[in-house]
């Protein structure tokens, strides 16, 4: 099997593509630090916690100026 893994740098999310023996690709979205990426063709599983070890995620977007809608004209 072949694998392509794309890791999101700003949150614990990954896209994992795998290609089977017939050449067909399938995609799996992995969310959260408790999840893992299984790669049976390699005999391993990567944990999201290990991938993101020591990563500090940026704060999410926040409203500027107080309440929602404030400052809009």
Phi and psi in degrees as a GROMACS rama.xvg file:
@    title "Ramachandran Plot"
@    xaxis  label "Phi"
@    yaxis  label "Psi"
@TYPE xy
-110.448  149.092  UNK-2
-134.381  144.027  UNK-3
-132.302  124.311  UNK-4
-121.659  125.549  UNK-5
-111.221  126.494  UNK-6
-107.139  127.515  UNK-7
-77.8804  126.814  UNK-8
-79.5506  -18.5547  UNK-9
-103.106  -3.61233  UNK-10
-161.816  158.225  UNK-11
-77.1568  78.1303  UNK-12
-138.622  138.015  UNK-13
-137.816  151.385  UNK-14
-113.239  125.389  UNK-15
-120.603  121.361  UNK-16
-107.099  140.734  UNK-17
-132.8  144.105  UNK-18
-115.904  126.585  UNK-19
-85.0277  -179.058  UNK-20
-61.8315  -24.9586  UNK-21
-87.8522  0.840275  UNK-22
86.9318  9.42048  UNK-23
-87.8244  130.882  UNK-24
-93.8047  144.765  UNK-25
-136.419  148.252  UNK-26
-114.31  144.149  UNK-27
-133.118  133.115  UNK-28
-99.5958  130.995  UNK-29
-115.948  129.293  UNK-30
-126.074  136.031  UNK-31
95.6549  152.07  UNK-32
-72.2068  -17.5441  UNK-33
-86.4263  -7.23082  UNK-34
-83.916  169.557  UNK-35
-140.73  158.352  UNK-36
-107.071  109.084  UNK-37
-83.1887  133.005  UNK-38
-132.128  77.4571  UNK-39
-62.3971  -29.8703  UNK-40
-64.3001  -23.2299  UNK-41
-102.962  -8.85673  UNK-42
73.8584  26.9853  UNK-43
-135.997  166.436  UNK-44
-139.445  128.63  UNK-45
-94.9621  130.619  UNK-46
-88.4922  141.885  UNK-47
-63.5681  -34.8173  UNK-48
-60.2666  -39.9076  UNK-49
-70.3499  -39.8255  UNK-50
-61.9012  -41.5727  UNK-51
-97.7466  13.0088  UNK-52
-55.4489  131.062  UNK-53
71.2607  8.36938  UNK-54
-87.4023  131.167  UNK-55
-104.342  119.597  UNK-56
-80.7268  141.94  UNK-57
-67.1873  152.147  UNK-58
-63.246  147.453  UNK-59
-67.6262  167.541  UNK-60
-61.526  146.543  UNK-61
-132.767  156.031  UNK-62
-74.3409  141.924  UNK-63
-107.152  133.473  UNK-64
95.8009  10.6092  UNK-65
101.546  -127.088  UNK-66
-68.7033  155.691  UNK-67
-59.5707  133.598  UNK-68
89.0625  -16.3028  UNK-69
-68.0977  137.003  UNK-70
88.0965  -6.91962  UNK-71
-88.8437  137.294  UNK-72
